[in-house]
Amino acid sequence: MSILIDKDTILKYDKAGPRYTSYPTAPTWSDEVNESVYIEKLKSFGQTDKTLSLYIHIPFCQTLCTYCGCNVVIRPQKEKYGDVYLDHLIREMELIAKHIGTKKTVHQYHWGGGTPTFLTESQIERLFTKTQEYFTLSPTSEIAIEVDPRTTDKAKIRSLRRLGFNRISFGVQDFDANVQEKVNRIQPLDLVADVHAYCRELKFNSINFDLIYGLPGQTAKGFSETIKQVIDLRPDRIALYSYAHVPWLKKHQNKMNTADLPSADQKLDIFLLAREQFLQAGYQAIAMDHFALNDDELAKAFNHGELYRNFMGYTVQPADEYIGLGLTSIGFLENTFVHNIKVLPEYYKVLDEGKLPVERGKILTHDDTVRRWTINVLMCQFQLDKVNFQTIFGTSFDIYFENEQKHLKHCQEEGLLEEVGSTLKVTEIGKIFIRNICMGFDAYLQKKATPQQRFSRTI
């Protein structure tokens, strides 16, 4: 079911807030989680039969896109940089496997960055093969990779498919040449179209395009043309992200001329037009910023209330625990978030000393666990059964969230939520503004312990 939204509705709910790939969110974490804590959690995990998601971060890019909000390291595409990084990454993998003590099965395996295709074919094969020495990939695993078409040729795509990658995501952002020049990412349509066509030929299960609206030089007319070109290519999924201008966190964004950024009003026009184009073309809106064709697994899971969410975004492959490998990676193990070191020389130094490169994290309290479950259920299933809550936590939902009743009432009055029997149901408009609903359950946000400027806006 598609719904129409207008500017007045967006302006009412458009505020800075977390994306809730985690709860508690990363700004609340601290150095209470160190290597010894992580080792304890790994050993504990090894004693269980819990399932696993595995993320590997490849931080390198050849050039810096000025809009970038990721943790990247700029290097020329030379084999030596990948070799040194893989030496240390594999050392980290070996240490983790040793502490777990058993060979765990992975249900979701994802390479992100940076640019994973910065690596050569032989380096990609080395890393994939080494992973299989220490972990077992399930026959039904989702094996995904983020790809920069500028550093990917047919031989590399063939290697990825042969190894077993079955889902691939392209960083596209915008096809407009003027916008590409302003953000330092020159990537012609023909290049993306050729790589996309070859991925279709090799029968990847799902192809995703990442797009960003709100970039310098963008106009509703120009971005509309990009959307038409994307629709013509027909990827299975689209992630349509709002550009977050946070130069106080990402200093390189200061290289942009702020006069080139669309105004708030123009940015809304761009978003609304893009959304309508995707809906008219047969894509289904998944929450706020994702679209999928009806026969894609993401749309099917969304429609059946079977979506899951972690640091890789929405997924249809649930796992109990999550391990991140590589510079700045994040994991969640035994009720504890673990965040790796962010600076490459420090990452290398710690591993050279035979230690795990843990920088910080968060051990969840009981309240954290309750709120994390509540937010995850709302984000992914778009409904919450109060009876189920009481069964799991042994207390009444309404009593536990007594202080949140005003927020819940407001959400119902605004048409974002409705209560049917013992079930809170997110409405169609509420699914778009699900982050706003979840913010009412965020104890740290309510305490203002995390400055609003750390987060992107919900639209």
PESULDA-V379618 format. One record per run of one state. SS is the DSSP state (H for helix, E for strand, C for the rest). FROM is the first residue (numbers start at 1). TO is the last residue. If there is no record, write none. Layout:
BEGIN
{{SS:FROM:TO} {SS:FROM:TO}}
END
This chain:
BEGIN
{{C:1:6} {H:7:13} {C:14:15} {E:16:16} {C:17:25} {H:26:28} {C:29:29} {E:30:30} {C:31:34} {H:35:46} {C:47:51} {E:52:58} {C:59:59} {E:60:61} {C:62:72} {E:73:74} {C:75:78} {H:79:100} {C:101:103} {E:104:113} {C:114:115} {H:116:118} {C:119:120} {H:121:134} {E:135:147} {C:148:148} {H:149:151} {C:152:153} {H:154:163} {C:164:166} {E:167:173} {C:174:176} {H:177:182} {C:183:188} {H:189:201} {C:202:205} {E:206:213} {C:214:219} {H:220:233} {C:234:236} {E:237:242} {C:243:250} {H:251:255} {C:256:257} {H:258:260} {C:261:263} {H:264:280} {C:281:282} {E:283:286} {C:287:289} {E:290:293} {C:294:296} {H:297:303} {C:304:307} {E:308:310} {C:311:312} {E:313:315} {C:316:320} {E:321:325} {C:326:329} {E:330:333} {C:334:335} {E:336:340} {C:341:343} {H:344:352} {C:353:357} {E:358:363} {C:364:365} {H:366:381} {C:382:382} {E:383:385} {H:386:393} {C:394:396} {H:397:400} {C:401:401} {H:402:413} {C:414:416} {E:417:420} {C:421:422} {E:423:426} {C:427:427} {H:428:432} {C:433:433} {H:434:439} {C:440:442} {H:443:446} {C:447:451} {H:452:454} {C:455:456} {E:457:457} {C:458:459}}
END
